[in-house]
Amino acid sequence: MEMTERQRQILYQIIEEYAETAAPVGSVTMAKLFGVSPATIRAEMARLESLGLIAQPHTSAGRVPTDAGYRLYVNSLENDGRDVVRENSGASLERGTHALKVRVSSQSRADAAIRGAVDALVELTGNLGLATIGGQLYLAGISKLFTQPEFVDTRRVQAVAKLLDNLEPWLREAAPGEALNIFIGHENPIGKNSEVSLIISKFRSPFSDRSYIGVLGPTRQNYSRVMGLVKHAGKTLEEIL
C-alpha cells in the first residue's frame, strides 16, 4: 500500500484522536498537531480516503478510521515495533498489568483467578471481558460495553448480542492458535456488522491447553494498551495456574 511516512503518521494520529474523543477528526486538529496548513492535511486525508483507510461520516466534515485503517495500525504494533502510541500509554499499561497480576495472585482457585483476570480487564479497558473456564464462557462488563457511544444504535447492540450467542461454539471450532488474536470489525467470523473488535489471548490452564481470555469492545479503542493487557492476562494466568 503506497503511502508516505507523513500519511502513515496522520492515519495513526487520526486513530488515536478518535479513540480518545469518539468524534470524527478534522483537518484543523491535524494541522495543529503536524504544523502544516489545513489544506495540506485535507490533501493527505483525501489520499488516505482513496486507499480506504479512513472515511467521512455523512454528518461530519471530519474523518474516522475504517477496518482497513485499524488493521494497518494493529499490524504495525504487532510487527514493526513502531512507537505509535501516546507518551503516557507505557506508564498506564505498566500500572494496569500490575493491578491485573495482583488480582490474579490473590485467588486460590483456578476458576476464581480466571474470573478475577476478566473482571480486571473490564475495569482497565471499559470493554466486555470474556474467558473460557472448562466448557463454559464467562462474560463480564456487558453494561460497560453498551454505555459506550457506539451502542446508541440498537442494530449494533443486536449484532453484538448475536456475536456473543455464537462465540463459545466458534472458539471451540476455530481454536485460534496465536498467543494474541485480533479480529477487527468485519474480520469477526460472527456479528460482522457489529463494528467491534475481539482481542483474545490463548493460554494453558488446568481446564484446557486452549483456554482463552480477552475483551470485546468497539473498533475505536487504544489498541496498544488493550492488546498489551490481554496478552499479559493470558501470560500471567499461564504462569500462576
RAUR-V581925 format. One record per pair of residues at least 12 apart in sequence whose C-alpha atoms are under 10 Angstrom apart, sorted by the first residue. I is the first residue (numbers start at 1). J is the second residue. Records with the same first field share a line. If there is no record, write none. Layout:
# RAUR-V581925
I: J, J
This chain:
# RAUR-V581925
1: 51, 72
2: 47, 48, 51
3: 44, 47, 48, 51
4: 44, 47
6: 34, 41, 44
7: 41, 43, 44, 45, 47, 48
8: 44, 48, 69, 72, 73
9: 34, 73, 84
10: 30, 31, 33, 34, 41, 44, 45, 48
11: 44, 45, 48, 49, 53, 54, 63, 64, 65, 69, 70, 72, 73
12: 65, 69, 70, 72, 73, 74, 76, 84, 85
13: 25, 30, 33, 34, 84, 85, 86
14: 26, 27, 29, 30, 45, 54, 62, 63, 64, 65, 69
15: 54, 63, 64, 65, 66, 69, 70, 73, 219, 220, 221, 222, 223
16: 65, 84, 85, 86, 220, 221, 222, 223
17: 29, 30, 64, 86, 220, 221, 222
18: 63, 64, 65, 220, 221, 222
19: 64, 65, 218, 219, 220, 221, 222, 223
20: 220, 221, 222
21: 220
22: 64, 148, 149, 150, 220, 221
23: 60, 62, 63, 64, 149
24: 55, 56, 57, 59, 60, 61, 62, 63, 64, 65
25: 56, 60, 61, 62, 63, 64, 65
26: 38, 41, 42, 45, 56, 60, 61, 62, 63, 64
27: 39, 40, 41, 42, 43, 44, 45, 61, 62, 63
28: 41, 42, 62
29: 41, 62
30: 42, 45
42: 62
45: 62, 63
46: 63
48: 63, 65, 69
49: 63, 64, 65, 66, 69
51: 68, 69
52: 65, 66, 67, 68, 69
53: 65, 66, 67, 68, 69, 70, 71, 72, 73
54: 66, 67, 68, 69, 70
55: 69
64: 220
65: 219, 220
66: 184, 185, 195, 219, 220
67: 183, 184, 185, 186, 187, 195, 196, 197, 219, 220
68: 184, 185, 186, 187
70: 184, 185, 197, 219, 220, 221, 223
71: 182, 183, 184, 185, 187
73: 223, 224
74: 182, 184, 223, 224, 227
75: 182
77: 223, 224, 227
78: 180, 224, 227
83: 224
84: 224
85: 222, 223, 224, 225
86: 222, 224, 225
89: 222, 224, 225
90: 224, 225, 228
91: 225
92: 124, 225
93: 124, 224, 225, 226, 227, 228, 229, 232
94: 225, 228, 229
95: 124
96: 120, 121, 123, 124, 125, 225, 226, 228, 229, 232
97: 120, 121, 124, 225, 228, 229, 230, 231, 232, 233, 236
98: 229, 232
99: 117, 120, 121, 124
100: 116, 117, 118, 119, 120, 121, 123, 124, 229, 230, 232, 233, 236, 237
101: 113, 116, 117, 120, 232, 233, 235, 236, 237, 240
102: 116, 117, 120
103: 115, 116, 117, 118, 119, 120
104: 116, 117, 118, 119, 120, 233, 236, 237, 240, 241
105: 117, 236, 237, 240, 241
107: 240
108: 241
109: 241
110: 133, 205, 206, 207, 237, 240, 241
111: 132, 133, 134, 138, 205, 206, 207, 241
112: 133
113: 237, 240, 241
114: 130, 131, 132, 133, 138, 205, 211, 212, 213, 233, 234, 237, 241
115: 129, 130, 131, 132, 133, 138, 139, 140, 213
117: 129, 130, 131, 213, 214, 230, 232, 233, 234, 236, 237
118: 130, 131, 138, 139, 140, 141, 213, 214, 215, 230, 233
119: 139, 140, 141
120: 140, 229, 233
121: 140, 141, 213, 214, 215, 226, 229, 230, 233
122: 139, 140, 141, 142, 144, 145, 214, 215, 216
123: 140, 141, 144
124: 225, 226, 229
125: 141, 144, 145, 215, 216, 217, 221, 222, 225, 226, 229, 230
126: 141, 142, 143, 144, 145, 146, 147, 148, 215, 216, 217, 221, 226
127: 140, 141, 142, 143, 144, 145, 146, 147, 148, 214, 215, 216, 217, 218, 221, 226
128: 140, 141, 142, 143, 144, 145, 146, 198, 214, 215, 216, 217, 218
129: 141, 142, 144, 145, 198, 199, 200, 213, 214, 215, 216, 217, 230
130: 142, 164, 167, 198, 199, 200, 212, 213, 214, 215, 216
131: 168, 200, 201, 202, 211, 212, 213, 214, 215, 234
132: 168, 171, 172, 202, 205, 207, 208, 210, 211, 212, 213, 214
133: 205, 206, 207, 208, 211, 212, 213
134: 205, 206, 207, 208, 210, 211
135: 168, 169, 172, 207, 208, 211
136: 168, 169
137: 164, 167, 168, 169, 171, 212, 213
138: 168, 213
139: 164, 213, 214, 215, 216
140: 215
141: 215, 216
142: 161, 216, 217
144: 217
145: 157, 160, 215, 216, 217, 218
146: 160, 217, 218
148: 217, 218
149: 218
150: 194, 195, 196, 217, 218, 219, 220
151: 194, 195, 218
155: 193, 194
156: 191, 193, 194, 195, 196
157: 194, 195
158: 191, 193, 194
159: 190, 191, 192, 193, 194, 195, 196
160: 190, 191, 192, 193, 194, 195, 196, 216, 217, 218
161: 191, 194
162: 190, 191, 192, 194
163: 188, 189, 190, 191, 192, 193, 194, 196, 216
164: 190, 191, 216
165: 190, 191
166: 189, 190, 191
167: 189, 190, 191
170: 189, 190
171: 210, 211, 212
172: 210, 211
174: 189
175: 202, 210, 211, 212
176: 200, 201, 202, 210, 212
177: 201, 202, 203, 210
178: 200, 201, 202, 203
179: 200, 201, 202, 203, 212, 230, 231, 234, 235
180: 199, 200, 201, 202, 203, 212, 213, 214, 227, 228, 230, 231, 232, 234
181: 198, 199, 200, 201, 202, 214, 227, 230, 231
182: 197, 198, 199, 200, 201, 214, 215, 223, 227
183: 196, 197, 198, 199, 200, 216, 219
184: 196, 197, 198, 199, 217, 218, 219
185: 197, 198, 218, 219
194: 217, 218, 219
195: 217, 218, 219, 220
196: 216, 217, 218, 219, 220, 221
197: 215, 216, 217, 218, 219, 220, 221, 223
198: 214, 215, 216, 217, 218, 219
199: 213, 214, 215, 216, 217, 223, 226, 227, 230, 231
200: 212, 213, 214, 215, 216, 227, 230, 231, 233, 234
201: 213, 214, 215, 227, 229, 230, 231, 232, 233, 234, 235
202: 214, 230, 231, 233, 234, 235, 238
203: 231, 233, 234, 235, 236, 237, 238, 239
204: 234, 235, 237, 238, 239, 241
205: 234, 237, 238, 239, 240, 241
206: 238, 241
209: 238
211: 234, 238
212: 233, 234
213: 230, 231, 233, 234, 237
214: 226, 227, 229, 230, 231, 233, 234
215: 227, 229, 230
